[in-house]
Amino acid sequence: MARKQPLRAVGPDEKAPPQEPRTVLEASESGDRIAELRAMRRVIAKAIDNENTSPRDLAALSRRQIEISKEIDALMRQKSEEAEQGAVSGDEEWSEEAI
């Protein structure tokens, strides 16, 4: 069993890591497509692991699980490529001189 890390004071220049939304609704409302897909993947994974899920539904759930994972990978790859190419992110200020 993994041990919990002890609590510590946060330094003045440190930020808390962003928390993953707990529900599909929270993720959807956050506007983060990757977080939404990850929440959906968690819900489907729980249904697949549930012994009460009918065998008839397992094939469709498994197929959708694979599709969501591929979509997450594609979005993460796209995000990484955009970062490497120096795409302007939402938190950068506009500079007229850059044109």
trRosetta pair geometry for C-beta under 8 A, 3 or more apart (Angstrom, degrees):
i j d omega theta_ij theta_ji phi_ij phi_ji
10 14 4.8 -135 -174 82 90 123
10 16 7.0 -55 -108 -66 153 79
11 14 4.3 93 55 -7 85 112
16 19 7.9 -13 137 -36 112 89
20 35 6.4 -177 -148 -138 72 99
20 38 6.7 -83 -155 109 122 139
20 39 7.7 170 166 -70 98 87
21 26 3.7 -177 -165 109 117 109
21 27 3.9 -175 68 -67 144 71
21 30 5.7 -142 -55 -18 136 139
21 32 7.8 166 -10 54 122 119
21 35 5.4 86 16 164 109 122
21 36 7.9 10 53 -79 140 50
21 39 5.8 -35 88 -70 103 135
22 26 5.9 52 46 32 66 151
22 39 7.7 79 127 -122 16 114
23 26 4.6 100 56 6 82 100
23 27 6.9 -148 95 -2 45 87
23 39 6.4 62 146 -164 21 134
24 27 5.7 -58 -148 41 33 112
24 28 6.0 37 153 -24 67 108
24 36 6.7 65 -156 -154 70 71
24 39 4.5 167 -90 125 56 122
24 40 5.6 72 -112 -73 117 68
24 43 6.1 -22 -45 -29 120 142
25 28 5.7 -53 -144 35 28 113
25 29 6.3 22 158 -14 63 109
26 29 5.9 -61 -147 41 28 107
26 30 6.4 34 153 -29 64 105
26 39 7.4 173 63 -105 85 158
27 30 5.6 -51 -149 25 32 115
27 32 6.5 -84 -164 68 75 92
27 35 4.3 -157 -143 126 102 93
27 36 4.1 159 134 -91 111 54
27 38 7.2 -162 -128 60 152 83
27 39 4.0 -161 -6 -4 152 145
27 40 7.9 -124 78 -26 149 75
28 36 5.2 83 -79 -116 58 118
28 39 8.0 -103 -30 63 75 145
30 35 5.8 -22 74 79 140 146
30 36 7.6 -166 53 -56 98 87
32 35 3.8 48 98 16 118 116
32 36 6.5 167 91 -17 62 83
33 36 5.5 -55 -149 35 32 115
33 37 6.4 31 155 -17 66 105
33 75 6.4 -145 102 -136 115 156
34 37 5.8 -53 -148 37 32 109
34 38 6.3 33 153 -19 65 106
34 72 6.1 95 -143 -136 82 82
34 75 5.3 -166 -83 113 97 139
34 76 6.8 97 -122 -66 135 80
34 79 7.7 -24 -51 -33 144 148
35 38 5.6 -54 -146 37 32 112
35 39 6.4 34 154 -20 65 104
36 39 5.8 -54 -150 35 30 110
36 40 6.5 29 152 -17 64 106
37 40 5.6 -53 -148 37 34 112
37 41 6.2 37 152 -23 66 105
37 68 5.4 172 -170 -165 96 96
37 71 5.9 -141 -136 98 149 114
37 72 5.0 -174 116 -75 137 94
37 75 7.4 148 19 20 153 148
38 41 5.5 -51 -147 34 33 114
38 42 6.6 37 152 -21 63 100
38 72 6.5 92 -68 -111 76 137
39 42 5.7 -49 -152 31 34 113
39 43 6.7 34 151 -19 64 103
40 43 5.7 -53 -151 34 35 112
40 44 6.3 30 153 -15 67 107
40 68 5.8 -147 98 -128 112 148
41 44 5.8 -56 -146 40 32 109
41 45 6.1 36 154 -23 65 107
41 65 6.4 96 -141 -140 79 72
41 68 4.8 -173 -79 119 95 139
41 69 6.6 100 -120 -66 136 72
41 72 7.2 -26 -39 -35 146 142
42 45 5.6 -54 -145 35 30 113
42 46 6.5 31 156 -20 63 103
43 46 5.9 -55 -154 33 30 110
43 47 6.6 27 150 -17 63 106
44 47 5.6 -54 -150 37 35 112
44 48 6.3 37 152 -21 68 103
44 61 5.4 172 -164 -165 95 91
44 64 5.9 -140 -128 98 151 110
44 65 4.9 -169 124 -82 134 89
44 68 7.0 151 25 15 150 150
45 48 5.6 -51 -147 35 33 112
45 49 6.3 24 156 -11 65 109
45 65 6.6 106 -72 -124 70 126
46 49 5.9 -61 -146 44 30 106
46 50 6.3 43 152 -38 65 103
47 50 5.5 -44 -147 17 32 119
47 53 5.3 106 171 -92 73 137
47 57 7.5 -79 157 130 118 127
47 61 5.6 -133 101 -136 118 147
48 53 6.6 -79 -113 52 21 168
48 58 6.5 94 -131 -135 77 80
48 61 5.2 -177 -75 127 89 131
48 62 6.4 102 -115 -75 129 73
48 65 6.6 -4 -42 -52 145 149
50 53 4.7 102 79 -25 96 100
53 57 5.6 -110 179 76 93 121
53 58 6.2 111 125 -72 116 82
53 61 7.1 -28 -177 -3 144 161
54 57 4.8 87 65 6 85 101
54 58 7.4 -134 99 -22 48 83
55 58 5.5 -37 -151 7 41 121
56 59 7.6 -56 180 19 32 101
57 60 5.8 -64 -161 45 52 107
57 61 5.7 49 148 -21 82 112
58 61 5.7 -61 -142 42 30 110
58 62 5.9 31 161 -21 68 109
59 62 5.9 -56 -145 37 25 110
59 63 6.3 26 156 -19 62 108
60 63 5.8 -54 -146 36 30 112
60 64 6.3 26 156 -16 64 108
61 64 5.8 -58 -147 40 29 108
61 65 6.2 37 152 -26 64 105
62 65 5.5 -50 -148 30 31 117
62 66 6.6 31 154 -17 63 103
63 66 5.9 -56 -155 34 31 110
63 67 6.5 31 149 -18 65 107
64 67 5.5 -52 -146 37 36 114
64 68 6.2 37 156 -20 68 104
65 68 6.0 -56 -149 36 27 109
65 69 6.5 28 153 -18 62 107
66 69 5.7 -55 -149 36 31 112
66 70 6.5 31 154 -18 65 105
67 70 5.8 -56 -151 36 31 111
67 71 6.4 29 152 -19 65 107
68 71 5.6 -55 -147 37 33 112
68 72 6.3 36 153 -21 66 103
69 72 5.7 -51 -148 34 31 112
69 73 6.4 33 153 -19 64 105
70 73 5.6 -53 -149 36 32 113
70 74 6.3 33 153 -20 65 106
71 74 5.6 -52 -146 36 32 112
71 75 6.4 30 155 -16 65 106
72 75 5.9 -59 -148 39 30 108
72 76 6.2 28 155 -18 66 109
73 76 5.8 -58 -145 39 28 110
73 77 6.2 30 155 -20 65 108
74 77 5.7 -54 -146 37 29 112
74 78 6.3 30 153 -20 63 107
75 78 5.5 -52 -145 37 32 113
75 79 6.2 35 154 -21 64 106
76 79 5.6 -52 -146 36 31 114
76 80 6.3 32 153 -20 63 106
77 80 5.7 -55 -149 36 30 112
77 81 6.3 29 154 -18 65 106
78 81 5.8 -54 -146 37 30 110
78 82 6.3 31 155 -19 64 107
79 82 5.8 -54 -148 36 29 111
79 83 6.5 29 153 -19 62 106
80 83 5.7 -56 -151 35 31 112
80 84 6.4 30 152 -18 65 106
81 84 5.6 -55 -147 37 33 111
81 85 6.2 23 157 -12 67 111
82 85 5.9 -61 -143 43 29 105
82 87 3.9 -36 -178 16 89 144
83 86 7.9 43 176 -68 29 24
83 87 6.9 -63 -71 36 29 95
83 89 7.9 22 -101 -61 78 119
88 92 5.1 -121 -157 62 81 135
88 94 8.0 40 -157 -96 148 65
89 92 5.4 103 55 -9 71 103
95 98 4.2 88 87 -18 105 109
96 99 6.4 -45 -177 12 47 111
